Amino acid sequence: MKNFLDMLKRNNTGLGFNSNSNQTNEKLLIFGIAENIKNETTFDCDAYIYNKIPIKSANYTGKFVSKEDQINQLDKADFIVINKTSDVDFNVFNYDNGIGLIISEKINEERQNTLESFDFDFLIYDINIDSYNLEEIFKIKDTISNIHSNWILNIHSKNFNSNNLQYIYDIGFAGISIDLSTMTNKLFKNIKSEIIKIEDKKNDKL
């Protein structure tokens, strides 16, 4: 039986976790935000996130938590992703599978300490990146360095340059999440191609 947490532990590295060992050694995971199971045949991602889990998926599948969800209803998901903490009406400490949290605004010191104490399996950085200039990189690095986790960067396909993937890896992200409903086959192929090209930097500047 597939186990999402075992996959994270088995492929954990200093900067994050890589894809399954029987695949190309890719430096960044791809989490696909999917509308239906057809997305899984069109886009080859490491994991898929749904609003509702498909019944017959053989891949790692997660669910966005909604206000109606109860913990016993989420066992079919390999992991859950929390967007709004106000939607979680159960004790997350009792959930045995992977737990991710979306970070969509700047984190103050108090919330930083709270997130550290919860020890989420992964965090999705969903704060808008205006550009990849050095000042912007400093702001991102401040956030992801202060909270130990597997950080995933949510990217928006309409204005994303796949050439930035090496930079994203160098900063310290373990993967990216993409909305498959707006993804084109051409851009996805470019993203996969650029991920394969990613190299570890010997000087380790970041």
N, C-alpha and C positions, 0 to 999 in steps of 0.2 A: 504493500500500500504506500502511495507517495506521501511524503511528509514534508511540508514546506519548511518547517523549522530545521529539520535535518539537512535540507538543501542549503539553508543559510549557513549553518555551522560548518558543513563540509567544505564549502567554497569560500569561507571567510578569509580575507586577506587584510593587510594593514590599512588599505584604503576602502575596503568594503568587501563585497562578495562577488564572485564571478559565476558564469553560467555552468550548467551541468558538465561534468568532466568528460562525457562522451561527445561533447560538442566542441567547436572551435574555441580556443581559449580567448574568450571575449572579455574585455576589461570592464565593461559596463553592462548591467542588466537592463532589459527593456520591460517595463510594466505597461501593458496596453489597456487603456480604458475602453471597454467594449460594450456595444449595444446588444449584440447577439452572437451566437456561437459561430456564425459564418465568418466573423472577424478573425477567428482562430485559424481558419484555413487560408485566409488571404494574407494575414500578417503573422509572421513567425516570432512571437514574443516569448520571453522567459516565464511570464505570468500575465494573467488577465484579471481586470477588476470590473465587476458588474454591479448594477443596482439590484439585479436578481440573478442568482446562480443558475446556469444551465444544468440540466439533469445529467447529460451524457458526456461532459467534457473530461478528457483524459489528461488535460494540462493542469498546472497550478492555477487555481481560480480563487479570487477573493471577492468580498462584497463590501460595498459602501454601507455603513451602518445607518439605518433610518430610525426614526422615533418609534416605529411600530415593532422593531425587532426585539426579541427576547433571546437570552443566551442559548437556550436549548434549540432555537431555530437556526443557529449559526454554525452548528457542527458540520454541516455539509460543505462549508467554505474552508479552504486551506488556510486562509487568513482573512482578517477584516481590516477595513480602512475607515478611520473616524475622521469625518470632515467637520462636523459641529459637535463639540463635546456636550452640548445641551441635548443632543439627540440620544445620548447613551443613558438608558434607564436601568442598567444592570451593572453588577460588579465586574469590571474588566479583569480583575485579578483571578476570577474563577474561569476565565476563558483559556483553554489549553492550547489553541492554535496561535498562529502569528498575529500580531497586532501592529498596525501602522497608524500614524497620525499625520494629518495634513497641517502644515504650518503656513498660514496665509497672511500673517502680519508680524511685524517686528516683535521680538521677545524681550520682555524686561527681565531684570535679574531674578525677581521673585518667581516668575513663570519658568525661567531657566532651571532653577533649583527643583521645581516641581517635576518638570519633564525628566530630569536626571534621576529622580527617585522612582519614577514609574518604569524606567528602563524598557521603552518600546523597542520592538524588534527592528523597525525602520521608521524613518520620518520623511515625509514628502515636502520638499521646499517649494512652496507655491507663491512666493513673493515675486512680483514682476521685476524682471531684469531689463533695465532700459538699454544697457550696453555692456560690453565686456571690457570696459576700461579698468585701470588698476584700482581706482577708488571704489568702483562697484564690486570688484573682486574682494577687496578688503572687507566690505560690509558682509558679503556672503561668507567669507572665511571666518569672520568673527562669530557668526551664528553657528556654523556647523562644527567649529572647533571647540566651542564651549559646551556642547551637548554630545556625549559619546553615543553614537548610534550608526546604523547604516543609512546614510542620507541619499534620498532619491530626488532628482531635480525634475519638476514638472515643466515640460516645454510646450510651446504653442507652435503648431506646425506652420501656420501662415507666415510667420516672420522668423523662423528658425534657420540658422545657417549650420549645416552639419559639420562644417570645418571647426566649429567651436567644441566638438566632443573631446578632443585631446585636452583642451583647457579645462573642461568640466571634470575630467578624470584627474588632472593635475591638482585641481583645487581640493579634491577629496571626496567627490560624490561616488557612490557605489553603483548608481544606475540612473535611468531616466524614466519618466512616465509620459505617455503620449496619448492623446485622444484619437482613437482609431476612426471615429466618425468623420473627422476632418483630414485624415491622413491620406495622401496619395501613394500609389505603388512606387512611383519614381522617387519621392522623398524618402520613403521607408527603405528602399534599396540603398539609397545614398547613406542613410544613417547606419545601416548594417555594415556597409562597406567601410565607412570611416571608423566604426568601433573596432573592426578587425585590425585596422592600421595603428590603433593606439599603442604607445610604447611607455614603459616605465622610464622616467627621467633619472639619469645617473646622479645628477647634481642635487636632486631632491629639494629644490628651492622652496616648494610650497609644503 
